[in-house]
Amino acid sequence: MANFTPVSAAIGGALIGLSAVLLMLLTGRIAGISGIFAGLLNIRSEDKAWRIAFIAGLMLVPVIAGWIGYGMAPPRLPASWAVIVVAGLLVGFGARLGGGCTSGHGICGIGRLSVRSIAATIVFMVTAVITVAVTRHILGG
Amino acid sequence: MEVISRIIAPLLCGLIFGTGLLVSGMVQPTKVLAFLDIFGAWDPSLAVVMAAALAVATPGFMLARRRARPVLAGQYFLPVKSDIDAPLVLGAGLFGIGWGLVGLCPGPALESLATLSPGLVVFVVAMASGMILHDTWQPSRPPLQRQVQVNPDR
């Protein structure tokens, strides 16, 4: 557990929770990123303004952080291009089929004590752990 | 005052959400994978992120539900489904495999686009394609039709 960062994790987590509560309290919306983003991609969706505003806020954070001297290191993706494409397709398709992702089910859904979201979170945690175990310890050696 | 409910409030929430992801380190796929790697050098940080988020969100949502409607909008938009069905389990399962392959989920992926890292651009294009693929295949379940006004306490 050499890389365990409980303090920054707790502060960051609390901010994520605060954001979800504020969005619900102010606009009545669920802060599920896959749902917000998918609504932007859907031509039949009419309420795009708030979705664009939320995602713009999300994307502005690394930019603002860079201005004040806390620039974000470009994420390192420990995978080949083919794996990145397959992973992206699975994340996008799976999030829509399952009705949410880590934020929508894992935080907003569980926060609302939704049985569906608790089940979905358990399922994606388990398949993700198995995937990492297989790729790192069985295939990766 | 529509500009507050449609632009300023969601923009502010996006900024807070993104700050949370950045501060917690969850924008780094290596940190997420270190949490998922329970058989390796396990890093429990993601569990602390979720626990802290839920410690704020759970009571916060309970307070929000005591209001008949949101502060800036006419109604709450909440999912109507309550049963655990096959699409939920299958979708979550596929999502977890993709998440485990590279350590990226939609929030951190979109936020990291700001770094213009080529891998991130490829991931987000693939993710958007997966979403469009699903929503074209199942046009009867676009986001708006699945969310209606429900406030069980009222």
Interface residues (C-beta under 8 A of the other chain):
Chain A: M1 A2 N3 F4 T5 P6 S8 A9 A10 I11 G12 G13 A14 L15 I16 G17 L18 S19 A20 V21 L22 L23 M24 L25 L26 T27 G28 R29 I30 A31 I33 S34 G35 F37 A38 G39 L41 N42 R44 S45 E46 D47 A49 W50 R51 A53 F54 I55 A56 G57 L58 M59 L60 V61 P62 V63 I64 A65 M72 A73 P74 P75 R76 L77 P78 A79 W81 V83 I84 V85 V86 A87 G88 L89 L90 V91 G92 F93 G94 A95 R96 L97 G98 G99 C101 T102 S103 H105 G106 I107 C108 G109 I110 G111 R112 L113 S114 V115 R116 A119 A120 T121 V123 F124 M125 V126 T127 A128 V129 I130 T131 V132 A133 T135 R136 H137
Chain B: S5 R6 I7 I8 A9 P10 L11 L12 C13 G14 L15 I16 F17 G18 T19 G20 L21 L22 V23 S24 G25 M26 V27 Q28 P29 T30 K31 L33 A34 L36 D37 I38 F39 G40 A41 W42 D43 P44 S45 L46 V48 V49 M50 A51 A52 A53 L54 A55 V56 A57 T58 G60 F61 L63 A64 R67 R69 P70 V71 L72 A73 G74 Q75 Y76 F77 L78 P79 K81 S82 D83 I84 P87 L88 V89 L90 G91 A92 G93 L94 F95 G96 I97 G98 W99 G100 L101 V102 G103 L104 C105 P106 G107 P108 A109 L110 E111 S112 L113 A114 T115 L116 S117 G119 L120 V122 F123 V124 V125 A126 M127 A128 S129 G130 M131 I132 L133 H134 D135 Q138 P142 P143 L144 R146 Q147
